[in-house]
Amino acid sequence: MRSPLMRRLGLTTVLALLLAVFGLAPSASAADPGPAELTFTTDTATTTPGGTVNLSMTLTNNKTYDIWFVYQTIDPTWLTTQRPDLKYSVTGCSLATATGSSACSGTGPANLGTNYGAPVPPAQSRTVTLTIQIAADSGCNGNIGFYSYFYAEFSDSTNTSGGPVHTPETRILCS
C-alpha cells in the first residue's frame, strides 16, 4: 500500500515543475538594489607615512521617497587595529551635492549620517569625503581599512539598514 505522504509529495513536485516550466514560479531579482546604497572609494591604493588618503562614501537613494534621516558609523577593520604601529587621524570632511560642496563635521566613528545633508531626494546621491592623514612616524607595509553600518529613514515612514560595508584598503608603503 502506498503512503498518503508519498502521494502528496509527488503531487507537490509535479505542480512545482509545471509552474517552473510555464514561468509562473516566483523568481529572485539579484540586480534589484536596496532602497539605499552605501559605497566607498579611495583616491589612492597606496601612500607613504606622512601622506593622505581621501575616503569617499556615497549614499544613493533608490526609493521614490526622500531620505529624511541617516545614521552611519565607521570603524577600523580588525586587521587595522592589530597593527598598533599604523598611525592615522581623520583631519577633514566635505559633503558633495548636486549644488556644490561644503565642509562637514562629525569625523569620528560615531554619527556620520548628519553629514549627508538630508533630505536626499529620490534617485540622488550625496558623497561625504573624509581626509585621512597618515602620521609621519607611522609604521609601513600594512593596510588601513574601515567598515561601516548605516541606517536610513524615508519620508514614507519606512527604513533600511545595511552593513557591514567595507572600504577599499590603502597600503602604507615604506618610502
Backbone torsions as a table, in degrees:
resi	resn	phi	psi	omega
1	MET	NA	133.9	-179.3
2	ARG	-79.6	145.0	179.9
3	SER	-76.9	138.9	176.2
4	PRO	-63.1	-27.8	178.3
5	LEU	-65.1	-42.9	179.8
6	MET	-65.1	-38.1	179.1
7	ARG	-63.7	-43.9	179.5
8	ARG	-66.9	-40.1	179.0
9	LEU	-63.5	-41.1	177.9
10	GLY	-65.2	-41.3	178.0
11	LEU	-63.8	-42.2	178.7
12	THR	-63.3	-41.7	179.4
13	THR	-63.7	-45.2	179.5
14	VAL	-62.9	-42.9	179.4
15	LEU	-63.5	-44.3	178.2
16	ALA	-62.5	-39.4	178.4
17	LEU	-64.3	-43.3	178.1
18	LEU	-63.2	-42.5	178.2
19	LEU	-62.2	-41.6	179.5
20	ALA	-67.0	-40.3	-179.5
21	VAL	-64.7	-40.6	-177.1
22	PHE	-91.4	9.2	174.2
23	GLY	72.3	23.3	-179.1
24	LEU	-99.4	-2.9	-179.5
25	ALA	-75.9	146.1	177.9
26	PRO	-65.0	142.6	-179.3
27	SER	-121.1	150.4	177.4
28	ALA	-87.3	139.2	177.9
29	SER	-107.2	99.7	-175.2
30	ALA	-72.6	-26.3	-175.9
31	ALA	-89.0	-0.4	-178.1
32	ASP	-73.7	114.6	179.8
33	PRO	-72.9	156.5	176.7
34	GLY	-69.6	173.9	-179.9
35	PRO	-59.8	-31.6	176.7
36	ALA	-142.6	140.6	179.8
37	GLU	-122.2	143.4	175.1
38	LEU	-120.3	120.9	179.3
39	THR	-125.2	155.4	-177.4
40	PHE	-125.6	146.3	170.6
41	THR	-142.2	156.9	171.6
42	THR	-123.8	155.6	-179.0
43	ASP	-84.6	-7.6	178.3
44	THR	-154.1	146.5	178.4
45	ALA	-90.2	-17.9	179.9
46	THR	-140.2	155.5	173.3
47	THR	-154.5	177.9	178.7
48	THR	-122.2	163.4	175.0
49	PRO	-52.8	133.9	-176.0
50	GLY	94.6	-9.2	-178.0
51	GLY	-88.2	177.5	177.8
52	THR	-127.1	156.5	176.1
53	VAL	-133.2	132.6	174.5
54	ASN	-99.5	117.3	179.7
55	LEU	-102.3	113.3	-178.7
56	SER	-103.3	133.8	-179.9
57	MET	-120.5	119.6	-177.6
58	THR	-112.2	122.4	176.4
59	LEU	-102.5	121.8	-178.4
60	THR	-113.7	130.8	177.7
61	ASN	-92.5	108.6	-179.8
62	ASN	-95.7	5.4	-175.8
63	LYS	-100.0	168.9	179.6
64	THR	-92.4	11.2	177.2
65	TYR	-123.4	155.0	177.7
66	ASP	-65.2	146.9	165.6
67	ILE	-83.9	122.3	-178.9
68	TRP	-95.2	-28.9	-173.2
69	PHE	-146.8	138.3	177.2
70	VAL	-133.2	136.0	171.3
71	TYR	-125.6	131.7	-178.7
72	GLN	-143.7	139.1	173.2
73	THR	-114.4	156.3	173.7
74	ILE	-143.5	129.5	-177.5
75	ASP	-138.1	153.8	176.3
76	PRO	-67.7	147.6	176.9
77	THR	-67.1	163.7	179.9
78	TRP	-58.7	-43.3	-179.8
79	LEU	-63.1	-35.2	177.6
80	THR	-65.3	-40.3	-179.2
81	THR	-71.4	-17.5	-179.5
82	GLN	-81.4	-5.6	178.0
83	ARG	-112.1	84.4	-177.1
84	PRO	-64.8	-15.2	178.9
85	ASP	-79.5	-12.7	176.6
86	LEU	-81.3	117.3	-177.0
87	LYS	-118.3	131.9	-179.4
88	TYR	-157.6	164.5	174.7
89	SER	-151.0	155.0	176.2
90	VAL	-88.0	118.3	-174.0
91	THR	-111.4	-7.9	-179.6
92	GLY	-158.6	161.3	-179.5
93	CYS	-150.9	133.6	175.7
94	SER	-139.1	150.7	179.1
95	LEU	-114.9	126.0	175.9
96	ALA	-107.6	126.7	177.0
97	THR	-125.1	-179.1	178.6
98	ALA	-65.4	-21.2	-177.5
99	THR	-101.9	0.9	178.5
100	GLY	142.1	-162.3	-175.6
101	SER	-129.0	148.2	177.8
102	SER	-148.6	162.2	178.2
103	ALA	-74.3	154.4	176.6
104	CYS	-136.0	175.5	-177.6
105	SER	-132.4	-174.8	178.9
106	GLY	75.3	48.1	-173.5
107	THR	-86.8	6.6	177.6
108	GLY	-82.2	-170.4	-177.7
109	PRO	-75.4	-9.2	-175.6
110	ALA	-79.3	-129.3	-170.9
111	ASN	-79.4	103.1	172.8
112	LEU	-91.3	-10.2	-173.6
113	GLY	-60.0	-33.6	-179.6
114	THR	-64.3	-19.7	-179.2
115	ASN	-73.4	-14.8	-176.9
116	TYR	-79.0	-2.2	175.3
117	GLY	63.0	43.8	179.5
118	ALA	-60.2	147.3	11.7
119	PRO	-80.0	149.0	174.7
120	VAL	-108.8	113.8	-177.8
121	PRO	-65.0	161.4	177.4
122	PRO	-56.0	143.1	176.9
123	ALA	63.7	17.4	176.4
124	GLN	-114.7	163.5	-179.6
125	SER	-127.7	157.0	171.8
126	ARG	-130.0	138.7	179.5
127	THR	-121.7	122.2	173.7
128	VAL	-104.0	129.8	179.2
129	THR	-116.9	122.3	175.7
130	LEU	-98.8	134.0	174.6
131	THR	-95.1	121.0	-179.1
132	ILE	-107.5	117.9	179.9
133	GLN	-94.8	123.2	175.5
134	ILE	-87.0	127.3	-177.9
135	ALA	-63.6	147.2	-179.7
136	ALA	-63.4	-28.5	179.7
137	ASP	-99.2	18.9	179.5
138	SER	-68.9	151.1	172.0
139	GLY	-67.6	169.5	-180.0
140	CYS	-134.3	178.6	-175.6
141	ASN	62.3	37.3	174.8
142	GLY	-136.4	166.6	-179.9
143	ASN	-110.2	142.2	172.3
144	ILE	-111.5	125.9	179.3
145	GLY	-146.4	161.1	-177.0
146	PHE	-134.6	163.8	171.4
147	TYR	-134.4	157.1	-173.6
148	SER	-142.8	148.4	168.8
149	TYR	-118.0	146.9	176.5
150	PHE	-140.2	158.8	179.5
151	TYR	-141.0	133.2	179.8
152	ALA	-132.7	140.1	175.0
153	GLU	-113.6	140.7	-176.5
154	PHE	-108.2	162.3	-177.7
155	SER	-69.5	-10.1	175.4
156	ASP	-93.8	16.4	177.8
157	SER	71.0	16.5	173.9
158	THR	-99.0	170.9	177.8
159	ASN	-147.1	166.0	176.1
160	THR	-146.4	155.4	175.5
161	SER	-140.3	159.0	-178.7
162	GLY	-155.2	159.5	175.2
163	GLY	133.0	168.3	1.3
164	PRO	-75.8	140.9	174.0
165	VAL	-107.5	125.3	-175.7
166	HIS	-98.2	142.1	177.1
167	THR	-83.7	160.4	169.7
168	PRO	-64.0	147.0	178.0
169	GLU	-87.3	146.7	176.3
170	THR	-112.7	127.2	-179.2
171	ARG	-87.1	129.4	176.1
172	ILE	-93.7	109.0	-176.8
173	LEU	-94.4	148.5	173.2
174	CYS	-73.1	137.3	-177.1
175	SER	-80.2	NA	NA
